Amino acid sequence: MKSEYNSIGKNIQRRDIVEKLTGQANFCADIALKDALSLKVLRSSRHHAVIDKIDVSDALKIPGVVNVFTAADIPGKNLMGIINKDQPLLAHDKVRSLADPVALVAAQTDEIARQAIKVINVTYTDLEPIFDIEAALAPGAPKIHKKGNTLFTRRIKKGDAGTAFETCHTIIEKKYMTHAVEHNYIEPDAGAGYVDEDGTLVIYASTQNPHYDHKEVQGFLGLKDDQVRIIQAATGGGFGSKLDLNVQGFIGLALYHLKQPVRYVYTREESYLATAKRHPFTIHMKTGADKNGKLKAIHIRAYCNTGAYGSYGIAVASRSAVHGTGPYEIDHVDIECACIYTNQPFCGAMRGFGAPQMAFAHESQMDLLAKKLGMDPMEIRMLNGFKKGSINGTGQQLIDSVGYPECLEKIMPYYEEALTNWVTEKTTPFTKRGIGIGGMWYGIGNTGVQNPSTARIELDQNGRVILYTGCADIGQGSSTILTQVAGEVLGIAPEAIQLVVGDTKFTTNAGATSASRQTYISGNAVKDAAEQLARVLLTEGANKLKVSKTALSFGDHSLQIAGHPERSVAFDWLAKRIHEKGVSLSWQGYFDPETIPLDLETGQGSPYATYAFACHLALVEVDVLTGQVSVKKIVAAHDVGRAIHPENVIGQICGGVAMGVGFALMEAFEFGKTLSMKDYHIPTCADMPEVIPIIVESVEPTGPFGAKGVGEPALIPTAPAILNAVSHALGKRLYSLPADLESVLQASIDSGHFGPEEKM
Amino acid sequence: MTFEINGQEHTLDIPADITALEVIRSLLGLTGTKEGCGIGECGACTIVVDGKSVNSCLMLGAQLDGTKVLTVEGLATEASLAPLQEQFMKNHGVQCGFCTPGILMSTHALLEENPDPDTEEISKALAGNLCRCTGYQQIFASVKAAATASRDDRITGGKNG
């Protein structure tokens, strides 16, 4: 079937590909600024302490040390945080974790800066440190922040879960635990900057949100809008961690005082210590069903340890609570998820905002229920899965794009084939095979809050189209797909569009590259801008060609009478005419998804305008003698609304699966123990299964050409599917992530080494 | 010391304690080669020295003396990308691009030595190169496509010759 679109759905060339293939792409550490000073932060040596005194006099005596800054040198507001501002750029009264920055050195070389931080003398009075949630919530626990140790609790209450459980035929109640996880993008955090001839502080950042960085740096320094300029450099992955400031604030502070180029490149060790982690969760989940397997009630009490600062913790608690039901209809819902401060280094956003942790729990519960009820895992999901018209836990009806049933249907033949043939194939006596299903839903955009995007499209006098977007492309390919959206509206090749991305001098705020929101939200903002420009072009084209606007169509940088390409008028001619008439050639687009804030007590509302859905099937082999789990295949069906760039979607799915394999089987960041990459293992190519990506297009009417999002959904179902498969193989379930060698081996021993008597 | 990098000879005086990576990035300004961990775990700093792929963060600068080095900057000509780069482009083997130079170097060395590798051989060559974005599948597709294209070229070349 011929596509109705020229650009949408095409695997066009990635915008920045040549630079990235030839080594010409400039990441922050590659930016050469003449005579740039090196920056280095001294971090706290205490978990929790009052700072009595910071003595930098010895550091200042070292030749090559230019200056040392402390909180006293910050002229503006010394607090950051995108949701709640609780994190100082440099600690002023107390430190709350070993990651807390205390002083900032500027020196002629990295080596001198390293020497300098060793001789800064900080006097502390220790306070009692708290590392786990129980201690943080104990009566009389020391307060890490003035307001106490509970940062936020999201409650979702619908129906009467207490009473409903009394009528349930089958109830499963379990506790699940997940670990802190490091994003481990391959580019360590870095930045560079200089002061330009106008006195503007220009900062190159490795970032997911340049316009947020801009506001924060301005705030620290008490400067006006145009006195700070953030330019997003090539960004080597983010996965949520580069939503927080990494070095932007330090660079800004040094530029403010020194007016000299500076750079700060984290070592991997500093990146590990100083940047956010995925929140470890403790989840108590109780799920009840009737005798037919229809879910009736769910009760969840979940706690996430956000460490010393909030970062995105409120969003993580909120999103995980909303997503606690899984992609299933449940009438009676009682969910509370609390985000708790401790003295661990802080946790923040990581691909999925708590939904991956919650999915591990709800998908385990589904398999446990199925087993107890004598049902098939696919059958119970089919029976309860969201479909058009379903109402979720927040009381929101899902109306249009609800592709969960289709995802399950696409998985079904692979599931049946694996169950019938693959699982039963003869292997070695010590190899057990199992298969597992993981389902998920994921709200696109921020939870129950306004989160608009803007974009600008300009036609120059030569008829060239220029797209300005604040949307940070961190490798996922948003720049490419935004040109596809604009190109589709204006009838031009996406490759012909000039792009200005993530430069606060020229672009306007597109919000964060997070929450799988850029395709849907910035895609719509770009579409809006392009449509406004198109209207102006159509008016002038109709004037020139003397036909109605409806008779016109876009050609190659021209408007033509439909079916008569010879009767056309070129963009450059139109641009000049429009300009002469005093009409703008530059149009701003805007989109804010329709949401209704969640009620603070009941969590009722409409948290997202649309949702993505997915289902993964995992095929695993477990070596019962070693505990080694080998994932053989993942079949991944994803409802993305519309795949604007299918190969990019596949790239997200395969990359998400890899991160899911790590989350399931190997990744555990141990604060104080995980210091470098030799202590932390992410999947190599040898750990990867064959991935079969399946794109489901349940078109979203409010999406740009029907698109939703896929970045985070790609990761979420993988770990649940793998854990369900391991459980299927061993006949023994694991309730804690990661399912590493030791825990799988223990499960294998507990199950008698010989696996289950019967497959569930 | 004297060595050749991307076809150009360089004679340098270097401190004894700096790595090959520092020579390449800081002294020669060839920033295509990346530092991801500094301890030989991630492979972002992979270069090809006398035909073998090595982690340049683990190699002393002085060890470059008398060698022939290839970095990512030496793959393409001014006129066109190398066939391997072409296939990474066509098969969407790049996302954030930070690991890409190292991955290109490892697979270039592999294909020079073994023009027709199977999946296991590619896996062995790439096991020291971490990528957090792609899940490796499109990277494997890129490498296989490069091998196939080069095989087709050889066959066609044979027929024509």
HADDOCK unambig.tbl for C-alpha pairs under 7 A between the chains (distance, minus, plus):
assign (segid A and resid 17 and name CA) (segid B and resid 89 and name CA) 6.69 0.50 0.50
assign (segid A and resid 20 and name CA) (segid B and resid 97 and name CA) 5.36 0.50 0.50
assign (segid A and resid 21 and name CA) (segid B and resid 85 and name CA) 6.17 0.50 0.50
assign (segid A and resid 21 and name CA) (segid B and resid 100 and name CA) 6.73 0.50 0.50
assign (segid A and resid 21 and name CA) (segid B and resid 101 and name CA) 6.77 0.50 0.50
assign (segid A and resid 22 and name CA) (segid B and resid 72 and name CA) 5.89 0.50 0.50
assign (segid A and resid 22 and name CA) (segid B and resid 73 and name CA) 5.57 0.50 0.50
assign (segid A and resid 22 and name CA) (segid B and resid 76 and name CA) 6.88 0.50 0.50
assign (segid A and resid 23 and name CA) (segid B and resid 31 and name CA) 6.93 0.50 0.50
assign (segid A and resid 23 and name CA) (segid B and resid 32 and name CA) 3.76 0.50 0.50
assign (segid A and resid 23 and name CA) (segid B and resid 72 and name CA) 5.82 0.50 0.50
assign (segid A and resid 23 and name CA) (segid B and resid 73 and name CA) 5.77 0.50 0.50
assign (segid A and resid 23 and name CA) (segid B and resid 101 and name CA) 6.44 0.50 0.50
assign (segid A and resid 24 and name CA) (segid B and resid 32 and name CA) 6.24 0.50 0.50
assign (segid A and resid 30 and name CA) (segid B and resid 31 and name CA) 5.65 0.50 0.50
assign (segid A and resid 185 and name CA) (segid B and resid 132 and name CA) 5.80 0.50 0.50
assign (segid A and resid 186 and name CA) (segid B and resid 36 and name CA) 5.61 0.50 0.50
assign (segid A and resid 186 and name CA) (segid B and resid 98 and name CA) 6.44 0.50 0.50
assign (segid A and resid 186 and name CA) (segid B and resid 99 and name CA) 6.57 0.50 0.50
assign (segid A and resid 186 and name CA) (segid B and resid 131 and name CA) 6.84 0.50 0.50
assign (segid A and resid 186 and name CA) (segid B and resid 132 and name CA) 6.62 0.50 0.50
assign (segid A and resid 187 and name CA) (segid B and resid 36 and name CA) 5.67 0.50 0.50
assign (segid A and resid 187 and name CA) (segid B and resid 98 and name CA) 6.13 0.50 0.50
assign (segid A and resid 188 and name CA) (segid B and resid 36 and name CA) 6.16 0.50 0.50
assign (segid A and resid 235 and name CA) (segid B and resid 96 and name CA) 6.51 0.50 0.50
assign (segid A and resid 236 and name CA) (segid B and resid 96 and name CA) 4.88 0.50 0.50
assign (segid A and resid 236 and name CA) (segid B and resid 97 and name CA) 6.47 0.50 0.50
assign (segid A and resid 236 and name CA) (segid B and resid 98 and name CA) 5.21 0.50 0.50
assign (segid A and resid 237 and name CA) (segid B and resid 96 and name CA) 5.51 0.50 0.50
assign (segid A and resid 268 and name CA) (segid B and resid 36 and name CA) 6.74 0.50 0.50
assign (segid A and resid 268 and name CA) (segid B and resid 37 and name CA) 5.11 0.50 0.50
assign (segid A and resid 474 and name CA) (segid B and resid 96 and name CA) 5.89 0.50 0.50
assign (segid A and resid 475 and name CA) (segid B and resid 95 and name CA) 4.36 0.50 0.50
assign (segid A and resid 475 and name CA) (segid B and resid 96 and name CA) 3.52 0.50 0.50
assign (segid A and resid 476 and name CA) (segid B and resid 95 and name CA) 5.90 0.50 0.50
assign (segid A and resid 476 and name CA) (segid B and resid 96 and name CA) 6.94 0.50 0.50
assign (segid A and resid 647 and name CA) (segid B and resid 92 and name CA) 6.81 0.50 0.50
assign (segid A and resid 651 and name CA) (segid B and resid 134 and name CA) 5.55 0.50 0.50
assign (segid A and resid 652 and name CA) (segid B and resid 134 and name CA) 6.90 0.50 0.50
assign (segid A and resid 654 and name CA) (segid B and resid 134 and name CA) 6.00 0.50 0.50
assign (segid A and resid 654 and name CA) (segid B and resid 135 and name CA) 4.89 0.50 0.50
assign (segid A and resid 654 and name CA) (segid B and resid 137 and name CA) 6.74 0.50 0.50
assign (segid A and resid 655 and name CA) (segid B and resid 132 and name CA) 6.92 0.50 0.50
assign (segid A and resid 655 and name CA) (segid B and resid 133 and name CA) 4.97 0.50 0.50
assign (segid A and resid 655 and name CA) (segid B and resid 134 and name CA) 4.19 0.50 0.50
assign (segid A and resid 655 and name CA) (segid B and resid 135 and name CA) 3.98 0.50 0.50
assign (segid A and resid 657 and name CA) (segid B and resid 135 and name CA) 6.83 0.50 0.50
assign (segid A and resid 658 and name CA) (segid B and resid 135 and name CA) 4.87 0.50 0.50
assign (segid A and resid 677 and name CA) (segid B and resid 37 and name CA) 6.61 0.50 0.50
assign (segid A and resid 677 and name CA) (segid B and resid 41 and name CA) 6.34 0.50 0.50
assign (segid A and resid 678 and name CA) (segid B and resid 41 and name CA) 6.59 0.50 0.50
assign (segid A and resid 684 and name CA) (segid B and resid 127 and name CA) 5.85 0.50 0.50
assign (segid A and resid 684 and name CA) (segid B and resid 130 and name CA) 5.84 0.50 0.50
assign (segid A and resid 685 and name CA) (segid B and resid 123 and name CA) 6.14 0.50 0.50
assign (segid A and resid 685 and name CA) (segid B and resid 126 and name CA) 6.81 0.50 0.50
assign (segid A and resid 685 and name CA) (segid B and resid 127 and name CA) 5.81 0.50 0.50
assign (segid A and resid 685 and name CA) (segid B and resid 136 and name CA) 5.92 0.50 0.50
assign (segid A and resid 686 and name CA) (segid B and resid 123 and name CA) 5.96 0.50 0.50
assign (segid A and resid 686 and name CA) (segid B and resid 127 and name CA) 6.17 0.50 0.50
